[in-house]
Amino acid sequence: MADLWLISVPLDKTSSSSVEQLKLSIAKTNQASCCKFSIPDLKVRLLVIFLLNGPICLCSGLLLLTDVVVTPCSCRCIFFQRVLILSCVTRFQWDKAKYPTALPLSSLVDIINKDVSQVETELTSRAAAYSSLNTSLQSLECKLDGGLLTRSLNGIIRKEDLVVSEYLTTVLVVVSRGSYLQWEKTYESLSEFVVPRSSRKLYEDGEGGIFSVTLFKRAVFDFKAKAQEKRFTLREYSFDLEEEKLQERKQLSVYKNEQYGTFVRWLKVNYSEMFTTWIHLKALRVFVESVLRYGLPVRYQALLLHTDSKSSRKVKEELASLFRHLDPTANQICDIPGLCQQEYFSYVCFDINTKVLEITEQSASVRGTHCSIKQ
């Protein structure tokens, strides 16, 4: 899994020389890649610096939520996300039309927060609608593919199996496997209006069987009551009702597939938007932290480092060695009251979390077969 870091160092002579040494070192060892990360000159409003943490957490959480919803919906999103992460960061350009650099930081944060809230609200609504539709379809499928009392009998019961006349009717009775013999012995005595030797077994599974029996229509209610006393259950059935259920299942399945495609397309577009927004917030944090660390006037250079998990430790050791002059006490866990513990470096460093892809890959490996079947 790739590790992406945004770092910044001051534009003094020593640090600039260290940057060149870093580029030469990683080019020689091939442990990482390094490129410039362009951040525009923003208005400094130190009073709003600590307001950044709230929107950043919100956007990161929404990005992760978007990724988790995409995962069960589209196995193809793994490649899309991997390419998106690298291209959005390495080719990052500040969107001045959407986030004017003339505005103070607080206004930029408000714009981002509003955009994120709108997407989050729509995501919640779309996810709830899709989940409700999926639940309805699953519930109907469980009934139609379930036990003897609810499963579909389409293709099992034929019209010639049922006697329907002015006075006679055929009812279906669910009998457990252990009660077959009792049924054969007692069904004719459950009502005096039962047609003798009219019972036939039409279907059975591991639980039991469905038997038909013909009787006079006026005796159905009495027959049902006495059958229940013997633990036999009458099942309501008609060809019209059966056809309605099958049509409902088909319509729900078609509608689900349509909503699936619409939802995935929406997720892909907004995943891209939210990730780009997230990188803008990272840029804001790098800018603010650089001002806090290196002071005014604003003179720093931001770099993007791209390495892998195996090489990350050696790269961090290289960074610590090259930029130790900025703060000899750095590279330790910093525990500031009111803030979470975090690693403190002599240079400004922010991690771009790519662990969401690990979640995607693990989930997709489990759901891959399911997704291919559904599509």
Phi and psi in degrees as a GROMACS rama.xvg file:
@    title "Ramachandran Plot"
@    xaxis  label "Phi"
@    yaxis  label "Psi"
@TYPE xy
-74.2336  145.538  ALA-2
-111.117  126.723  ASP-3
-118.548  126.502  LEU-4
-126.032  138.032  TRP-5
-103.428  119.835  LEU-6
-124.899  157.741  ILE-7
-141.108  145.37  SER-8
-136.503  154.662  VAL-9
-68.17  160.403  PRO-10
-91.8533  45.2676  LEU-11
-91.5135  171.741  ASP-12
-64.2065  -43.9366  LYS-13
-64.5549  -45.4297  THR-14
-67.5898  -39.2068  SER-15
-62.3648  -39.6677  SER-16
-65.2419  -38.2218  SER-17
-66.0156  -35.0528  SER-18
-64.0007  -42.9935  VAL-19
-64.0093  -39.5336  GLU-20
-63.3482  -39.2415  GLN-21
-61.3642  -46.9025  LEU-22
-60.9425  -41.6973  LYS-23
-66.4936  -40.7773  LEU-24
-65.386  -48.3331  SER-25
-73.1385  -26.9219  ILE-26
-69.1476  -33.9092  ALA-27
-74.9235  -43.1423  LYS-28
-87.5435  -16.0119  THR-29
59.0114  32.8499  ASN-30
-89.3607  -16.4654  GLN-31
-162.645  172.425  ALA-32
-124.451  151.379  SER-33
-137.226  134.13  CYS-34
-146.845  161.269  CYS-35
-71.7924  140.741  LYS-36
-116.9  110.967  PHE-37
-82.6469  123.114  SER-38
-123.773  126.437  ILE-39
-70.3639  167.693  PRO-40
-75.1103  115.326  ASP-41
-106.323  162.107  LEU-42
-74.7124  133.882  LYS-43
-89.2982  117.421  VAL-44
-132.388  88.6455  ARG-45
-62.4645  -22.4659  LEU-46
-69.1594  -18.4377  LEU-47
-104.424  5.64789  VAL-48
-57.2462  -46.0127  ILE-49
-75.4145  -8.90594  PHE-50
-73.6064  -15.052  LEU-51
-68.2505  -31.8872  LEU-52
-61.2572  -39.0068  ASN-53
-61.7546  -56.3829  GLY-54
-60.7506  -33.8929  PRO-55
-64.1818  -44.8013  ILE-56
-63.8312  -39.8335  CYS-57
-63.3206  -45.4739  LEU-58
-67.7281  -40.1387  CYS-59
-62.9584  -42.1202  SER-60
-65.1421  -39.4659  GLY-61
-67.428  -38.7517  LEU-62
-60.2966  -44.9992  LEU-63
-64.7517  -41.8099  LEU-64
-61.8387  -43.4315  LEU-65
-59.1628  -42.0405  THR-66
-65.7885  -39.9149  ASP-67
-66.7754  -37.6083  VAL-68
-68.5034  -39.8849  VAL-69
-61.5489  -38.0869  VAL-70
-53.1711  -54.2946  THR-71
-71.1257  -15.0771  PRO-72
-89.2053  -30.0057  CYS-73
-151.317  109.976  SER-74
-67.7079  -20.2098  CYS-75
-76.7063  -6.9904  ARG-76
-72.7046  -15.618  CYS-77
-60.2211  -51.7251  ILE-78
-62.9783  -42.3601  PHE-79
-57.9303  -45.5847  PHE-80
-69.512  -41.519  GLN-81
-62.1819  -47.3129  ARG-82
-64.1549  -40.8472  VAL-83
-60.5168  -46.1813  LEU-84
-59.7531  -49.6303  ILE-85
-67.7001  -44.7377  LEU-86
-70.1954  -38.9352  SER-87
-64.6634  -34.938  CYS-88
-83.4788  -48.9213  VAL-89
-69.2768  -26.5528  THR-90
-109.347  23.947  ARG-91
-62.11  133.289  PHE-92
-135.734  133.075  GLN-93
-62.8868  129.923  TRP-94
-83.9234  91.8792  ASP-95
-71.1843  -25.3933  LYS-96
-69.7471  -39.0653  ALA-97
-85.4394  -36.1286  LYS-98
-127.483  80.596  TYR-99
-58.0496  130.121  PRO-100
-72.41  -12.6987  THR-101
-75.7048  -16.6759  ALA-102
-78.6878  151.4  LEU-103
-68.6466  160.84  PRO-104
-57.542  -38.2271  LEU-105
-60.9365  -38.1007  SER-106
-69.8313  -38.3467  SER-107
-63.0704  -42.1999  LEU-108
-63.7736  -39.9335  VAL-109
-63.2027  -41.0884  ASP-110
-62.1666  -46.9064  ILE-111
-63.2291  -43.5688  ILE-112
-62.3504  -39.0114  ASN-113
-65.5512  -44.2589  LYS-114
-60.6966  -44.2963  ASP-115
-64.8628  -41.9987  VAL-116
-62.7152  -39.245  SER-117
-64.1895  -45.0233  GLN-118
-65.5054  -40.6857  VAL-119
-61.9811  -42.2918  GLU-120
-63.5334  -45.2533  THR-121
-67.2339  -37.0373  GLU-122
-61.3167  -45.1582  LEU-123
-60.4261  -42.8111  THR-124
-65.9285  -46.9912  SER-125
-65.545  -41.1658  ARG-126
-64.5706  -40.3695  ALA-127
-64.9003  -42.151  ALA-128
-65.0446  -44.4302  ALA-129
-65.9329  -41.0711  TYR-130
-63.7852  -40.4874  SER-131
-63.7814  -43.2064  SER-132
-63.5912  -43.4398  LEU-133
-64.2495  -40.2632  ASN-134
-63.997  -41.9583  THR-135
-61.7581  -43.6124  SER-136
-66.341  -43.6476  LEU-137
-63.2655  -39.9607  GLN-138
-62.9241  -43.9229  SER-139
-66.403  -40.1935  LEU-140
-65.2608  -37.6748  GLU-141
-62.8307  -38.0167  CYS-142
-68.6466  -46.9312  LYS-143
-71.8284  -25.0175  LEU-144
-108.844  10.0614  ASP-145
-89.1663  -139.307  GLY-146
-74.4861  -178.829  GLY-147
-64.6601  -26.0145  LEU-148
-77.1078  -22.0026  LEU-149
-125.9  -20.62  THR-150
-61.299  155.431  ARG-151
-70.2813  136.344  SER-152
-109.143  17.7366  LEU-153
-63.2448  126.948  ASN-154
85.7946  -8.24872  GLY-155
-101.057  -49.8385  ILE-156
-90.7488  126.146  ILE-157
-104.484  158.569  ARG-158
-61.146  -33.6729  LYS-159
-71.8032  -11.1303  GLU-160
-77.9718  -16.451  ASP-161
-113.133  130.091  LEU-162
-97.4339  120.975  VAL-163
-132.673  116.259  VAL-164
-141.917  -171.756  SER-165
-63.1315  -33.9701  GLU-166
-116.041  -25.3786  TYR-167
-105.748  154.499  LEU-168
-148.948  159.625  THR-169
-113.521  130.351  THR-170
-112.183  155.718  VAL-171
-106.623  134.528  LEU-172
-125.526  130.933  VAL-173
-90.8188  123.954  VAL-174
-125.655  130.583  VAL-175
-70.2321  157.254  SER-176
-58.1077  -38.398  ARG-177
-74.6329  -5.41661  GLY-178
-112.794  12.6005  SER-179
-57.9761  -48.3913  TYR-180
-64.3048  -42.1381  LEU-181
-62.3358  -39.8715  GLN-182
-60.4894  -48.4639  TRP-183
-60.7646  -32.8097  GLU-184
-81.1473  -27.9587  LYS-185
-113.854  -16.1518  THR-186
-62.1128  -33.0125  TYR-187
-70.1854  -23.7028  GLU-188
-91.1719  -3.41621  SER-189
-71.6812  -19.8371  LEU-190
-159.197  144.708  SER-191
-74.0717  -8.44175  GLU-192
-103.855  19.4418  PHE-193
-83.3918  135.45  VAL-194
-71.7835  121.366  VAL-195
-58.3739  142.305  PRO-196
53.268  33.5298  ARG-197
-95.4593  -6.23322  SER-198
-77.2763  135.899  SER-199
-140.453  141.087  ARG-200
-83.6914  120.393  LYS-201
-98.7111  -27.6178  LEU-202
-161.632  149.59  TYR-203
-150.875  154.93  GLU-204
-137.858  -159.266  ASP-205
-67.998  -22.5335  GLY-206
-85.5158  -37.8479  GLU-207
172.24  -151.568  GLY-208
-140.215  164.421  GLY-209
-110.315  120.983  ILE-210
-111.093  144.818  PHE-211
-102.459  149.493  SER-212
-148.448  139.157  VAL-213
-105.832  136.715  THR-214
-154.156  173.713  LEU-215
-72.0652  142.742  PHE-216
-58.2042  -37.2645  LYS-217
-69.9286  -11.6895  ARG-218
-100.512  0.697465  ALA-219
-61.4897  -45.9457  VAL-220
-61.8494  -46.203  PHE-221
-65.5091  -39.6655  ASP-222
-63.5447  -41.0248  PHE-223
-63.6165  -42.9643  LYS-224
-62.9386  -45.8091  ALA-225
-70.9798  -31.5257  LYS-226
-65.2236  -39.5657  ALA-227
-64.8285  -33.1885  GLN-228
-62.2114  -31.9159  GLU-229
-91.4891  7.15436  LYS-230
66.8916  32.3892  ARG-231
-103.523  138.971  PHE-232
-117.609  124.415  THR-233
-77.3904  138.8  LEU-234
-113.09  127.983  ARG-235
-70.9443  135.846  GLU-236
-154.975  137.72  TYR-237
-153.163  149.845  SER-238
-65.1595  -34.8415  PHE-239
-66.834  -44.5628  ASP-240
-63.8551  -40.4957  LEU-241
-62.9167  -40.9763  GLU-242
-67.1385  -37.3816  GLU-243
-61.2384  -42.8446  GLU-244
-65.2162  -40.9215  LYS-245
-66.7127  -39.1077  LEU-246
-66.0918  -39.1898  GLN-247
-62.9407  -42.0492  GLU-248
-62.0711  -43.4151  ARG-249
-64.8548  -43.5565  LYS-250
-65.1249  -42.3509  GLN-251
-63.3777  -39.5969  LEU-252
-64.9078  -43.3557  SER-253
-64.1989  -44.398  VAL-254
-65.2535  -37.0472  TYR-255
-63.8762  -44.3841  LYS-256
-62.0336  -38.3448  ASN-257
-65.2457  -45.2643  GLU-258
-66.6103  -33.6413  GLN-259
-57.6919  -51.4794  TYR-260
-62.3289  -43.6779  GLY-261
-63.1058  -42.8815  THR-262
-65.5295  -43.7992  PHE-263
-64.4045  -42.5381  VAL-264
-61.687  -42.2441  ARG-265
-62.8282  -42.7235  TRP-266
-62.5288  -42.9105  LEU-267
-62.9317  -45.1559  LYS-268
-62.663  -47.0152  VAL-269
-77.8984  -25.9294  ASN-270
-60.8234  -44.8379  TYR-271
-61.5737  -44.0829  SER-272
-63.2401  -44.3767  GLU-273
-69.7588  -35.4774  MET-274
-67.2884  -41.8261  PHE-275
-62.447  -41.3001  THR-276
-61.1283  -41.4342  THR-277
-60.4857  -41.7957  TRP-278
-67.7588  -34.9999  ILE-279
-61.1327  -39.3178  HIS-280
-67.2073  -38.3842  LEU-281
-60.7156  -42.4003  LYS-282
-62.3797  -40.4401  ALA-283
-60.9646  -42.2227  LEU-284
-66.4168  -41.3782  ARG-285
-61.0829  -43.3817  VAL-286
-61.2895  -49.9705  PHE-287
-63.8211  -45.8554  VAL-288
-64.6263  -35.3722  GLU-289
-65.9796  -39.3537  SER-290
-63.9042  -42.2387  VAL-291
-64.8828  -41.9004  LEU-292
-75.2511  -48.3221  ARG-293
-104.024  -6.81844  TYR-294
78.4605  -173.317  GLY-295
-106.93  152.097  LEU-296
-67.9179  162.234  PRO-297
-72.4524  109.436  VAL-298
-141.363  100.937  ARG-299
-153.644  166.775  TYR-300
-128.559  133.624  GLN-301
-101.618  138.191  ALA-302
-128.677  148.641  LEU-303
-108.969  122.751  LEU-304
-107.27  132.231  LEU-305
-124.059  113.405  HIS-306
-137.468  -175.536  THR-307
-114.375  169.682  ASP-308
-61.3928  -32.8136  SER-309
-70.0641  -33.4779  LYS-310
-96.6293  -7.84331  SER-311
-61.2536  -37.774  SER-312
-63.8396  -45.6658  ARG-313
-65.0659  -37.1002  LYS-314
-65.9244  -41.5564  VAL-315
-64.164  -37.7272  LYS-316
-64.2566  -38.5882  GLU-317
-64.3488  -43.6531  GLU-318
-62.9259  -43.504  LEU-319
-61.3266  -38.4715  ALA-320
-69.8621  -43.1159  SER-321
-72.2918  -31.897  LEU-322
-114.327  21.9162  PHE-323
-61.0427  -28.557  ARG-324
-64.5854  -20.3032  HIS-325
-72.1869  -32.4471  LEU-326
-165.374  97.8206  ASP-327
-62.4206  -17.0207  PRO-328
-92.5128  3.68144  THR-329
-76.9944  -167.508  ALA-330
59.6688  54.5893  ASN-331
-148.941  169.843  GLN-332
-79.8702  124.502  ILE-333
-101.997  121.193  CYS-334
-115.279  96.3113  ASP-335
-97.6649  127.295  ILE-336
-53.1528  131.761  PRO-337
89.2249  -12.5506  GLY-338
-120.788  159.623  LEU-339
-75.1719  158.183  CYS-340
-68.1716  138.536  GLN-341
-151.768  156.025  GLN-342
-74.3957  135.643  GLU-343
-111.569  127.485  TYR-344
-113.162  164.461  PHE-345
-71.0651  -18.801  SER-346
-115.226  163.43  TYR-347
-74.9305  130.116  VAL-348
-145.509  127.365  CYS-349
-128.23  131.084  PHE-350
-84.9709  136.645  ASP-351
-98.6343  106.348  ILE-352
-67.33  117.607  ASN-353
-109.247  11.8499  THR-354
-68.9823  -18.2748  LYS-355
-60.0147  -27.88  VAL-356
-69.6344  -31.264  LEU-357
-64.563  -40.9145  GLU-358
-61.865  -43.5553  ILE-359
-59.6906  -47.1437  THR-360
-66.8368  -41.1491  GLU-361
-65.7589  -43.2622  GLN-362
-66.9019  -41.1593  SER-363
-68.2136  -32.534  ALA-364
-65.4724  -30.7093  SER-365
-78.5878  -37.5055  VAL-366
-97.1726  -1.75503  ARG-367
-54.9024  -47.6422  GLY-368
-64.0593  -40.7385  THR-369
-62.6422  -42.9202  HIS-370
-63.6017  -42.7015  CYS-371
-65.5828  -35.2058  SER-372
-68.2203  -44.6189  ILE-373
-64.7861  -33.0591  LYS-374
